[in-house]
Amino acid sequence: MFKLINSEHQKELLSISEDINNSSISEIVEKIFNLIAKVREDIPPKKKISYGRYSIIKQMGLDFYELLTNKNIDVFEFANKIYENEEHDQFVRSLAVQLISIYGLEKENLDKTLSVFEKAATDNKWEARECSAGFIRKLIKEHPAEMEAWYLHNVKSSNPLMRRFTCESIRPVADNKWFLKNPNFCFSVIESLYQEKDIYPRSSAGNSLSDWARTDKERVYKIVEELVSSGNKNSYWIAYRACRNLVKKEPIRVMDLLKIDEYKYKKNIFYRNKND
């Protein structure tokens, strides 16, 4: 992985950690904000498209956490003060969540950490929600049993943002590749959304199934068949979206399952009759 935080950035992080006890939170937030901007500016032009602010704060959090613990700073207290203020820059707030997620790798810290993620999952700011969905993944891998129970509870939340968070954060992306050997964790969560009425968690459920179709297409085909046969319009919507990758290789099979003669997704249209 490309190293975003160089020696110059490290020195600035060290300086920030040394200033914490003698500066206000707002002053520290401003310094972190400026450093994130500096790191972003220093990314080579050819790399900028691949590395945005999320990648920066993901790497920066690891280095900053080590510096804070070396200075005997209470990481949870410090980071939570930053996160709790919605007026702070949203990516600095998200960096605070990354710090708290690292803190939560120690099992005795997990409950405190999850209390923050329950807020971040439904945060008023989209940046905090999206970044948190990525940062929680390390906790799932480290504490699978505890996190599975947490997910199965929160996927039934009355808040659609929480339901979306539970599904979005367990998609089989790079950080979640270990799920390929333990897919039941994910499917036990997603199946709670198969009749989802709200668009955001419903889209996440369909997208997640579409992702899984790349590595376990027969399981997804079976789920699609069950969703269609249920007769529920929301289930059908999820089934349709789940096929957006499958239809590229097996359009007729997909259309047979969905009982349609054409499949449309964004600008792509697949016809049963190629002459149409």
LINDALIN-V763342 format. One record per pair of residues at least 12 apart in sequence whose ideal C-beta (glycine too) atoms are under 10 Angstrom apart, sorted by the first residue. I is the first residue (numbers start at 1). J is the second residue. D is the distance in whole Angstrom. If there is no record, write none. Layout:
i=(I	I)
j=(J	J)
d=(D	D)
This chain:
i=(1	1	1	1	2	2	2	2	2	2	2	3	4	4	4	4	4	4	4	4	4	4	4	4	4	5	5	5	5	5	5	5	5	5	5	6	6	8	8	8	9	9	9	9	9	9	9	9	9	10	10	10	10	12	12	12	12	12	12	13	13	13	13	13	13	13	13	13	13	14	14	14	14	14	15	15	15	16	16	16	16	16	16	16	16	17	17	17	17	17	17	17	17	17	17	18	18	19	20	20	20	20	20	21	21	21	25	25	25	25	25	25	26	26	26	26	28	28	28	28	28	29	29	29	29	29	29	29	29	29	29	30	30	30	31	32	32	32	32	32	32	32	32	32	32	33	33	33	33	33	34	34	35	35	35	35	35	36	36	36	36	36	36	36	36	36	37	37	37	37	38	39	39	39	39	39	39	39	40	40	40	40	40	43	43	52	53	53	53	53	53	53	53	53	54	54	54	54	54	54	54	54	55	56	56	57	57	57	57	57	57	57	57	57	57	57	57	57	58	58	58	58	58	58	58	58	58	59	60	60	60	61	61	61	61	61	61	61	61	61	61	61	62	62	62	64	64	64	64	64	64	65	65	65	65	65	65	65	65	66	68	68	68	69	69	73	74	75	75	75	75	75	75	76	76	76	76	76	76	76	76	76	78	78	78	79	79	79	79	79	79	79	79	79	79	79	80	80	80	80	80	80	80	80	80	81	82	82	82	82	82	82	83	83	83	83	83	83	83	83	83	83	83	84	84	84	86	86	86	86	88	89	90	90	90	90	90	90	90	90	90	91	91	91	91	92	93	93	93	93	93	93	93	94	94	94	94	94	94	94	94	94	94	94	95	95	96	96	96	96	97	97	97	97	97	97	97	97	97	97	97	97	97	98	98	98	98	98	99	100	100	100	100	100	100	100	100	100	100	101	101	101	101	101	101	101	101	101	101	101	101	101	101	102	102	102	103	104	104	104	104	104	104	104	104	105	105	105	105	105	106	106	107	107	107	110	110	110	110	110	110	111	111	113	113	113	114	114	114	114	114	114	114	116	116	117	117	117	117	117	117	117	117	117	117	118	118	118	118	118	118	118	119	120	120	120	120	120	121	121	121	121	121	121	121	121	121	121	121	121	121	122	122	122	122	122	122	122	122	122	123	123	124	126	129	129	129	129	129	129	130	130	130	132	132	132	133	133	133	133	133	133	133	133	133	134	134	134	134	134	135	135	136	136	136	136	136	136	136	136	137	137	137	137	137	137	137	137	137	138	139	140	140	140	140	140	140	140	140	141	141	141	141	141	141	144	144	144	144	145	147	147	147	148	148	148	148	148	148	148	150	151	151	151	151	151	151	151	151	151	151	152	152	152	152	152	153	154	154	154	155	155	155	155	155	155	155	155	155	155	155	156	156	156	157	159	159	160	160	160	160	160	160	160	160	161	161	161	162	163	163	163	163	163	163	163	163	163	163	164	164	164	164	164	164	164	164	164	164	165	165	165	166	166	166	166	166	166	167	167	167	167	167	167	167	167	167	167	167	167	167	167	167	167	168	168	168	168	168	168	168	169	169	170	170	170	170	170	170	170	170	171	171	171	171	171	171	171	171	171	172	172	172	172	172	172	172	173	176	177	179	179	180	180	180	183	183	183	183	186	186	186	186	187	187	187	187	187	187	187	189	189	190	190	190	190	190	190	190	190	190	191	191	191	192	193	193	193	193	193	193	193	194	194	194	194	194	194	194	194	194	194	195	195	195	195	195	195	195	196	196	196	196	196	197	197	197	197	198	199	199	201	202	202	202	202	202	203	203	203	204	204	205	205	205	205	205	205	205	206	206	206	206	206	206	206	206	206	207	207	207	207	208	208	208	208	209	209	209	209	209	209	209	209	209	209	209	210	210	210	210	210	210	210	210	210	211	211	212	212	213	213	213	213	213	213	213	214	214	217	217	217	217	217	220	220	220	220	220	221	221	221	221	221	221	221	222	223	223	223	223	224	224	224	224	224	224	224	224	224	224	224	224	225	225	225	225	226	227	227	227	227	227	228	228	228	228	229	229	236	236	239	239	239	240	240	240	240	240	240	240	241	242	242	243	243	243	243	243	243	244	244	244	244	244	245	246	247	247	247	247	247	247	248	248	248	248	250	251	251	251	251	251	252	252	252	254	255	255	255	256	260	261	261	262)
j=(51	55	58	59	43	44	47	50	51	55	59	59	39	40	42	43	47	51	55	56	57	58	59	60	63	35	39	42	56	59	60	61	62	63	64	39	42	38	39	42	35	36	38	39	42	56	59	60	63	60	63	64	67	31	32	34	35	38	39	31	32	35	39	60	63	64	66	67	68	63	64	67	70	71	31	35	67	28	31	32	34	35	64	67	68	63	64	66	67	68	69	70	71	73	78	67	71	31	67	68	71	73	78	71	72	73	78	81	82	84	85	88	82	85	87	88	78	81	82	88	92	81	82	85	87	88	89	92	93	95	96	88	89	92	92	57	60	64	82	88	89	91	92	95	96	88	89	91	92	95	89	92	56	60	64	92	95	53	56	57	60	89	91	92	94	95	53	56	89	91	56	51	53	55	56	57	59	60	52	53	55	56	91	55	56	91	89	90	91	92	94	95	127	131	91	94	98	127	130	131	134	135	134	91	95	91	92	93	94	95	96	97	98	99	127	131	134	135	94	95	98	101	131	134	135	138	175	98	95	98	99	79	94	95	96	97	98	99	100	101	102	135	98	99	102	79	95	96	98	99	102	79	98	99	100	101	102	103	105	102	99	102	103	102	103	99	103	96	99	100	102	103	109	96	99	100	103	104	109	112	113	116	96	99	100	93	95	96	97	98	99	100	101	102	103	116	96	97	99	100	103	112	115	116	119	96	94	95	96	97	99	100	95	96	97	99	100	116	119	120	123	128	132	96	116	119	123	124	125	128	125	127	123	124	125	126	127	128	129	130	131	125	127	128	131	127	120	123	125	127	128	131	132	120	123	125	127	128	129	130	131	132	134	135	131	135	116	120	128	131	113	116	117	119	120	123	128	129	131	132	134	135	136	131	132	134	135	138	135	112	113	114	115	116	117	120	132	135	139	113	114	116	117	120	131	132	134	135	136	137	138	139	142	135	138	139	116	116	117	135	136	138	139	142	143	138	139	141	142	143	142	143	142	143	146	139	142	143	146	147	150	146	150	136	139	143	136	139	143	146	147	150	154	132	136	132	133	135	136	139	150	154	162	165	169	132	150	154	157	159	162	165	132	132	133	135	136	165	133	136	154	157	159	161	162	163	164	165	166	168	169	154	157	159	160	161	162	163	164	165	161	165	161	161	161	162	164	165	168	200	165	168	169	165	168	169	164	165	166	167	168	169	170	171	204	168	169	173	175	176	169	175	150	151	165	166	168	169	170	175	169	170	171	173	174	175	176	178	179	175	169	169	170	175	176	178	179	185	186	175	176	177	178	179	182	178	179	182	185	185	169	170	185	170	182	184	185	186	188	189	166	165	166	167	169	170	185	186	188	189	192	166	185	188	189	192	166	166	189	192	167	170	188	189	190	191	192	193	196	201	205	189	192	193	201	198	201	196	197	198	199	200	201	202	204	198	200	201	201	189	192	193	196	198	200	201	202	204	205	193	196	198	199	200	201	202	203	204	205	200	201	204	189	190	192	193	201	204	186	189	190	192	193	196	200	201	202	203	204	205	206	207	208	209	200	201	203	204	205	207	208	189	204	185	186	187	188	189	190	204	208	186	190	204	207	208	209	210	211	212	186	208	211	212	214	215	216	211	211	215	212	215	212	215	216	212	215	216	219	208	209	211	212	208	209	212	216	219	220	223	205	208	204	205	206	208	209	212	223	238	242	205	223	226	205	205	206	208	209	234	235	238	209	223	226	227	230	232	234	235	238	239	227	230	232	233	234	235	238	232	234	235	237	238	232	233	234	237	234	234	237	238	234	235	237	238	241	237	238	241	238	241	227	234	235	237	238	241	242	227	237	238	239	240	241	242	243	244	238	241	242	244	220	238	241	242	223	224	227	238	239	241	242	243	244	245	246	238	241	242	243	244	245	246	247	265	242	245	242	245	242	243	244	245	246	247	249	245	246	245	246	249	250	253	239	242	243	245	246	242	243	246	250	253	254	257	257	235	238	239	242	236	238	239	240	241	242	243	246	253	254	257	258	239	256	257	258	239	239	240	242	257	258	240	257	258	259	257	259	258	259	254	257	258	254	257	258	260	263	264	265	265	254	258	255	257	258	263	265	270	263	264	265	266	268	265	263	263	264	265	268	269	270	263	265	268	270	270	263	270	271	272	274	270	271	272	270	270	271	272	272	272	273	276	276)
d=(10	9	10	8	8	9	6	8	7	8	9	8	6	9	8	7	9	6	6	6	10	9	5	7	10	9	7	10	8	5	6	10	8	5	9	8	7	8	9	8	7	10	7	6	8	9	9	8	8	10	6	10	8	8	9	9	5	7	9	10	9	7	10	7	6	5	9	6	9	9	9	6	9	9	8	9	10	6	5	6	10	7	8	8	10	10	7	9	4	6	10	8	5	7	10	9	7	7	10	8	7	6	7	8	10	8	8	5	6	10	7	8	10	8	9	8	8	9	8	10	9	9	6	8	9	5	7	5	9	10	9	9	8	9	9	9	8	8	8	9	8	9	5	6	9	8	5	8	5	10	10	10	9	8	10	9	10	6	6	7	7	8	6	7	10	8	9	9	10	10	10	9	9	10	5	9	9	7	8	7	10	6	10	9	8	10	10	9	5	10	8	9	8	8	8	8	9	9	8	6	7	9	10	8	9	6	8	10	6	4	9	9	6	9	10	7	10	9	9	9	6	10	8	7	7	10	10	9	6	8	10	9	9	6	9	9	3	5	9	8	6	8	8	9	7	9	7	10	8	7	9	9	8	5	10	9	5	8	10	9	7	10	10	9	9	10	10	10	6	7	8	5	9	10	8	6	5	9	7	6	8	8	8	8	10	9	8	4	7	8	4	5	9	9	7	8	7	9	9	7	10	9	9	6	10	8	10	8	4	9	9	10	9	4	6	9	7	7	8	7	9	8	10	9	9	8	8	6	7	9	10	9	9	10	5	8	4	6	10	10	8	10	6	9	7	10	9	8	7	7	6	9	10	8	9	9	6	6	9	8	4	7	9	8	8	10	9	9	9	10	9	7	7	9	5	9	7	10	6	5	10	6	9	7	9	9	5	9	9	8	5	10	10	5	8	9	9	8	10	7	10	9	8	10	10	8	9	4	6	9	6	6	10	9	8	9	9	8	8	9	9	8	5	8	8	7	7	10	5	8	9	10	8	6	8	7	9	6	6	8	9	9	10	9	7	10	9	8	10	9	8	6	9	9	10	6	9	8	6	8	9	9	10	8	9	10	9	7	9	10	7	9	9	4	9	8	8	8	8	8	8	9	8	6	5	9	8	4	8	9	8	10	8	5	9	4	5	10	9	7	8	10	10	10	7	10	8	7	9	10	9	8	10	7	10	8	9	6	9	9	5	4	9	9	9	9	7	8	7	10	9	9	9	10	8	10	10	5	9	10	6	8	10	8	9	4	6	10	10	7	10	8	7	9	7	9	9	8	10	8	8	10	6	9	10	9	10	7	7	10	10	9	8	10	10	9	6	10	7	8	9	10	5	9	9	7	8	9	8	5	9	9	10	7	7	8	9	5	9	10	7	10	9	5	8	9	5	7	10	9	10	10	6	10	10	10	10	8	8	4	8	6	5	9	10	9	7	8	9	10	8	6	7	7	8	4	9	8	9	9	9	8	9	4	4	9	8	5	9	9	9	9	6	9	8	8	8	9	9	7	6	9	6	9	9	6	9	9	4	5	10	8	6	10	9	8	9	5	9	8	8	10	9	7	5	10	10	6	8	10	7	8	9	8	7	5	10	9	5	8	7	8	5	6	8	7	9	8	10	10	9	10	9	6	8	7	9	7	8	7	10	10	7	9	9	8	9	8	10	8	9	9	9	6	10	6	7	9	9	9	10	9	8	10	9	4	9	9	10	9	10	8	10	8	8	6	8	8	8	5	6	9	9	8	5	9	5	6	9	10	6	9	9	7	10	9	6	10	9	10	9	10	6	10	6	6	8	9	9	7	10	10	10	9	10	9	5	8	8	10	7	5	8	7	3	5	9	8	10	7	8	8	10	9	10	8	6	8	9	7	8	8	4	9	10	10	10	10	7	5	7	5	5	8	10	10	9	8	8	10	7	8	9	5	5	10	10	6	9	9	6	9	8	10	9	6	8	9	7	9	9	7	9	8	9	7	10	10	9	8	7	9	9	4	8	10	6	6	8	10	8	5	7	8	10	6	10	8	4	9	8	9	10	9	6	6	7	10	10	8	9	10	8	7	9	10	6	8	8	9	8	8	10	10	9	8	7	7	8	10	8	10	5	8	8	9	10	5	10	7	8	10	5	10	10	8	8	10	7	4	8	8	9	9	10	7	8	7	9	5	9	8	7	8	7)
